[in-house]
């Protein structure tokens, strides 16, 4: 599992990547990055996912999919960064 956090126009977002062995798939979640209870500018934790992307191993006969969870709007630049980073992570893990 890995967590990446970045700032866009004063808002913080995160990408949580997890491989689930039983599903033979990578799951990628995009969410707002929330401050920890004891820190405003310090460490941040993932909020409720806005988008979840799943990509199964090549030998699993299931297509990738994206699920939009909570109906909130996502800046296009944040969506683009999420999609590009997911593509990079998948190519790194399948090489």
Backbone as ProteinMPNN parsed JSONL, in Angstrom:
{"seq_chain_A": "XXXXXXXXXXXXXXXXXXXXXXXXXXXXXXXXXXXXXXXXXXXXXXXXXXXXXXXXXXXXXXXXXXXXXXXXXXXXXXXXXXXXXXXXXXXXXXX", "coords_chain_A": {"N_chain_A": [[0.847, -1.162, 0.0], [0.517, 2.216, -0.808], [0.727, 5.768, -0.333], [0.119, 8.836, -1.775], [0.336, 12.318, -1.601], [-0.796, 15.495, -2.655], [-0.924, 19.036, -3.395], [-3.388, 21.19, -4.739], [-4.381, 24.182, -5.907], [-4.707, 25.127, -3.241], [-6.101, 23.07, -2.022], [-5.881, 19.742, -0.707], [-5.086, 16.561, -1.994], [-5.224, 12.981, -2.29], [-3.745, 9.902, -3.378], [-4.323, 6.652, -2.971], [-2.859, 3.566, -3.189], [-3.363, 0.139, -3.546], [-2.624, -3.307, -3.505], [-4.518, -6.173, -3.88], [-4.251, -9.345, -3.03], [-6.009, -11.637, -3.115], [-7.908, -10.816, -4.974], [-6.325, -10.436, -7.114], [-5.623, -7.894, -8.095], [-5.038, -4.375, -8.565], [-5.995, -1.588, -6.673], [-6.95, 1.759, -6.812], [-7.42, 4.743, -5.173], [-8.845, 7.945, -5.221], [-8.967, 10.742, -3.216], [-9.951, 13.458, -1.038], [-7.368, 14.889, 0.895], [-7.234, 14.807, 4.248], [-6.508, 16.785, 7.159], [-4.738, 15.457, 9.984], [-6.198, 14.845, 13.22], [-4.692, 16.215, 15.184], [-3.162, 18.094, 13.881], [-2.902, 20.824, 11.693], [-1.425, 21.715, 9.404], [0.31, 19.645, 9.076], [0.786, 16.11, 8.923], [-1.408, 14.205, 6.802], [-4.449, 12.454, 6.12], [-6.229, 10.02, 4.09], [-9.445, 10.921, 2.847], [-12.937, 10.194, 2.303], [-13.207, 8.16, -0.552], [-13.365, 9.669, -3.782], [-13.127, 8.696, -6.312], [-12.593, 5.388, -7.465], [-10.373, 3.228, -8.946], [-9.915, 0.139, -10.541], [-7.73, -2.431, -11.487], [-7.147, -5.463, -12.828], [-4.804, -8.218, -12.696], [-2.98, -9.111, -15.688], [-3.523, -11.807, -16.432], [-6.02, -12.316, -15.43], [-9.346, -12.463, -16.36], [-10.842, -9.886, -16.455], [-12.052, -6.684, -17.094], [-10.531, -3.401, -16.594], [-11.95, -0.94, -14.374], [-13.716, 2.053, -13.343], [-15.028, 3.586, -10.51], [-17.201, 6.022, -9.438], [-17.668, 7.464, -6.456], [-18.951, 9.394, -4.466], [-20.232, 11.545, -5.696], [-19.165, 14.128, -5.653], [-17.598, 17.055, -7.094], [-14.623, 17.061, -9.085], [-11.631, 18.71, -9.687], [-10.508, 19.121, -13.048], [-7.738, 19.04, -13.545], [-6.811, 17.642, -11.318], [-8.082, 15.18, -11.69], [-6.827, 14.434, -14.103], [-4.164, 14.203, -13.227], [-4.451, 12.07, -11.432], [-5.321, 9.947, -13.165], [-3.117, 9.773, -14.942], [-1.082, 9.108, -13.131], [-1.99, 6.65, -12.125], [-1.809, 5.124, -14.481], [0.997, 5.172, -14.812], [1.826, 3.791, -12.464], [0.649, 1.285, -12.888], [2.02, 0.444, -15.212], [4.613, 0.279, -14.188], [4.327, -1.785, -12.314], [3.677, -3.923, -13.872], [5.784, -4.423, -15.447]], "CA_chain_A": [[0.0, 0.0, 0.0], [1.262, 3.473, -0.797], [-0.097, 6.964, -0.256], [0.728, 10.037, -2.338], [-0.465, 13.501, -1.298], [-0.358, 16.695, -3.345], [-1.752, 20.224, -3.244], [-3.877, 21.808, -5.969], [-5.177, 25.386, -5.604], [-4.992, 25.226, -1.809], [-6.763, 21.855, -1.532], [-4.991, 18.597, -0.709], [-5.663, 15.336, -2.53], [-4.326, 11.835, -2.144], [-3.894, 8.695, -4.175], [-4.004, 5.469, -2.189], [-2.686, 2.402, -4.069], [-3.353, -1.103, -2.775], [-2.749, -4.551, -4.261], [-5.274, -7.169, -3.127], [-3.801, -10.647, -3.538], [-7.149, -12.514, -3.406], [-8.577, -10.328, -6.188], [-5.31, -10.303, -8.16], [-5.918, -6.589, -8.685], [-4.634, -3.117, -7.946], [-7.066, -0.62, -6.441], [-6.433, 3.116, -6.678], [-8.477, 5.618, -4.682], [-8.604, 9.379, -5.191], [-9.79, 11.378, -2.194], [-9.421, 14.655, -0.4], [-6.444, 14.553, 1.978], [-7.692, 15.524, 5.43], [-5.486, 16.903, 8.204], [-4.928, 14.605, 11.151], [-6.872, 15.628, 14.262], [-3.793, 17.041, 15.996], [-2.287, 18.923, 13.051], [-3.564, 21.494, 10.575], [-0.545, 21.75, 8.235], [1.203, 18.491, 9.065], [0.364, 14.875, 8.266], [-2.775, 14.142, 6.3], [-5.002, 11.122, 5.916], [-7.225, 9.993, 3.025], [-10.857, 11.043, 3.174], [-13.787, 9.261, 1.564], [-12.81, 8.16, -1.966], [-14.215, 10.256, -4.822], [-13.004, 7.749, -7.426], [-11.808, 4.174, -7.264], [-10.056, 2.521, -10.185], [-9.424, -1.219, -10.299], [-7.11, -3.065, -12.649], [-6.753, -6.838, -12.504], [-3.609, -8.738, -13.351], [-3.261, -9.456, -17.089], [-4.04, -13.164, -16.609], [-7.399, -12.363, -14.934], [-10.214, -12.017, -17.455], [-11.755, -8.84, -16.008], [-11.576, -5.385, -17.568], [-10.406, -2.357, -15.58], [-13.136, -0.102, -14.232], [-13.646, 3.2, -12.448], [-16.26, 3.797, -9.777], [-17.319, 7.346, -8.831], [-18.374, 7.163, -5.23], [-19.797, 10.261, -3.667], [-20.864, 12.583, -6.49], [-18.574, 15.465, -5.565], [-16.847, 17.445, -8.286], [-13.165, 16.913, -9.019], [-10.997, 19.555, -10.71], [-9.996, 18.344, -14.172], [-6.291, 18.846, -13.374], [-6.633, 16.581, -10.317], [-8.464, 13.944, -12.376], [-5.762, 14.113, -15.05], [-3.003, 13.724, -12.473], [-4.81, 10.744, -10.917], [-5.316, 8.979, -14.271], [-1.733, 9.604, -15.417], [-0.287, 8.409, -12.113], [-2.446, 5.252, -12.122], [-1.201, 4.489, -15.657], [2.423, 4.973, -14.505], [1.969, 2.734, -11.461], [0.329, -0.007, -13.52], [3.099, 0.025, -16.118], [5.752, -0.095, -13.34], [4.052, -3.045, -11.639], [3.505, -5.002, -14.843], [7.044, -4.56, -16.2]], "C_chain_A": [[0.9, 1.235, 0.0], [0.281, 4.64, -0.844], [0.701, 8.132, -0.809], [-0.212, 11.205, -2.077], [0.102, 14.677, -2.066], [-1.373, 17.811, -3.144], [-2.149, 20.749, -4.617], [-4.793, 22.958, -5.564], [-5.615, 25.454, -4.141], [-5.721, 24.043, -1.208], [-5.769, 20.699, -1.626], [-5.754, 17.353, -1.158], [-4.696, 14.185, -2.283], [-4.745, 10.69, -3.062], [-3.419, 7.538, -3.314], [-3.984, 4.28, -3.139], [-2.577, 1.157, -3.203], [-3.457, -2.291, -3.728], [-3.46, -5.563, -3.369], [-5.0, -8.535, -3.752], [-4.971, -11.552, -3.926], [-7.907, -12.11, -4.661], [-7.64, -10.318, -7.382], [-5.498, -8.967, -8.888], [-5.314, -5.462, -7.862], [-5.872, -2.251, -7.81], [-6.413, 0.732, -6.166], [-7.587, 4.019, -6.269], [-8.012, 7.065, -4.684], [-9.538, 9.97, -4.149], [-9.162, 12.7, -1.772], [-8.484, 14.173, 0.703], [-6.799, 15.434, 3.173], [-6.577, 15.641, 6.46], [-5.782, 15.928, 9.342], [-5.531, 15.46, 12.266], [-5.951, 16.577, 15.037], [-2.916, 17.983, 15.179], [-3.062, 19.544, 11.904], [-2.711, 21.434, 9.32], [0.338, 20.516, 8.113], [0.63, 17.294, 8.339], [-1.113, 14.899, 7.879], [-3.154, 12.692, 6.051], [-6.017, 11.152, 4.786], [-8.633, 10.171, 3.578], [-11.638, 9.973, 2.437], [-13.42, 9.303, 0.084], [-13.855, 8.816, -2.87], [-14.26, 9.333, -6.025], [-12.213, 6.541, -6.966], [-11.613, 3.537, -8.623], [-9.508, 1.154, -9.796], [-8.881, -1.781, -11.598], [-6.59, -4.433, -12.225], [-5.47, -7.212, -13.235], [-3.962, -9.157, -14.78], [-3.851, -10.848, -17.292], [-5.456, -13.351, -16.053], [-8.299, -11.753, -16.005], [-11.292, -11.049, -16.95], [-11.206, -7.5, -16.49], [-11.393, -4.402, -16.41], [-11.714, -1.555, -15.503], [-12.849, 1.053, -13.279], [-15.018, 3.369, -11.821], [-16.213, 5.178, -9.151], [-18.232, 7.204, -7.626], [-19.356, 8.168, -4.693], [-20.405, 11.442, -4.418], [-20.278, 13.973, -6.366], [-17.772, 15.78, -6.817], [-15.348, 17.357, -8.017], [-12.575, 17.843, -10.072], [-10.366, 18.69, -11.803], [-8.504, 18.065, -14.029], [-6.001, 17.738, -12.374], [-6.987, 15.223, -10.934], [-7.373, 13.495, -13.339], [-4.535, 13.567, -14.328], [-3.251, 12.315, -11.949], [-4.704, 9.687, -12.017], [-3.897, 8.72, -14.77], [-0.894, 8.823, -14.416], [-0.7, 6.936, -12.019], [-1.826, 4.508, -13.303], [0.288, 4.22, -15.421], [2.611, 3.81, -13.533], [1.663, 1.366, -12.047], [1.455, -0.466, -14.433], [4.337, -0.383, -15.317], [5.544, -1.484, -12.73], [3.855, -4.208, -12.594], [4.773, -5.24, -15.647], [7.874, -5.709, -15.7]], "O_chain_A": [[1.905, 1.292, 0.709], [-0.843, 4.511, -1.331], [1.822, 8.391, -0.372], [-1.418, 11.098, -2.302], [1.318, 14.856, -2.135], [-2.522, 17.57, -2.775], [-1.342, 20.752, -5.547], [-5.844, 22.746, -4.96], [-6.76, 25.797, -3.844], [-5.941, 24.01, 0.002], [-4.918, 20.676, -2.515], [-6.898, 17.122, -0.764], [-3.498, 14.395, -2.09], [-5.904, 10.544, -3.451], [-2.24, 7.459, -2.969], [-4.975, 4.01, -3.818], [-1.801, 1.117, -2.248], [-4.275, -2.286, -4.648], [-3.049, -5.785, -2.23], [-5.458, -8.836, -4.854], [-4.922, -12.18, -4.984], [-8.485, -12.959, -5.339], [-8.083, -10.206, -8.526], [-5.529, -8.91, -10.117], [-5.109, -5.575, -6.653], [-6.699, -2.186, -8.719], [-5.457, 0.836, -5.397], [-8.616, 4.057, -6.943], [-6.92, 7.376, -4.208], [-10.746, 9.737, -4.181], [-8.017, 13.011, -2.1], [-8.761, 13.175, 1.368], [-6.677, 16.657, 3.111], [-5.786, 14.712, 6.626], [-6.94, 15.618, 9.622], [-5.384, 16.682, 12.25], [-6.394, 17.63, 15.494], [-2.012, 18.611, 15.732], [-3.806, 18.848, 11.213], [-3.236, 21.125, 8.25], [1.05, 20.372, 7.119], [0.052, 17.435, 7.261], [-1.942, 15.526, 8.538], [-2.307, 11.832, 5.809], [-6.617, 12.197, 4.534], [-8.971, 9.642, 4.637], [-11.076, 8.969, 1.999], [-13.33, 10.39, -0.486], [-15.054, 8.563, -2.75], [-15.294, 9.198, -6.68], [-11.277, 6.659, -6.174], [-12.572, 3.33, -9.365], [-8.737, 1.028, -8.845], [-9.482, -1.631, -12.662], [-5.707, -4.543, -11.374], [-5.104, -6.611, -14.245], [-5.106, -9.518, -15.057], [-4.611, -11.053, -18.239], [-6.032, -14.43, -16.19], [-8.036, -10.654, -16.495], [-12.486, -11.344, -17.007], [-10.022, -7.215, -16.312], [-12.025, -4.551, -15.364], [-12.481, -1.509, -16.465], [-11.88, 1.034, -12.52], [-16.041, 3.304, -12.504], [-15.282, 5.484, -8.405], [-19.41, 6.87, -7.753], [-20.517, 7.82, -4.479], [-21.052, 12.279, -3.788], [-20.835, 14.92, -6.921], [-17.321, 14.874, -7.518], [-14.878, 17.55, -6.896], [-12.971, 17.779, -11.235], [-9.764, 17.654, -11.517], [-8.048, 16.97, -14.356], [-5.053, 16.975, -12.554], [-6.279, 14.237, -10.727], [-7.032, 12.313, -13.388], [-3.937, 12.584, -14.766], [-2.366, 11.461, -12.013], [-4.07, 8.649, -11.824], [-3.519, 7.57, -14.995], [-0.089, 7.975, -14.801], [0.156, 6.067, -11.852], [-1.365, 3.378, -13.144], [0.789, 3.157, -15.789], [3.457, 2.944, -13.755], [2.345, 0.391, -11.735], [1.81, -1.645, -14.43], [5.046, -1.304, -15.723], [6.487, -2.27, -12.642], [3.866, -5.364, -12.17], [4.826, -6.171, -16.451], [8.96, -5.961, -16.223]]}, "name": "protein", "num_of_chains": 1, "seq": "XXXXXXXXXXXXXXXXXXXXXXXXXXXXXXXXXXXXXXXXXXXXXXXXXXXXXXXXXXXXXXXXXXXXXXXXXXXXXXXXXXXXXXXXXXXXXXX"}
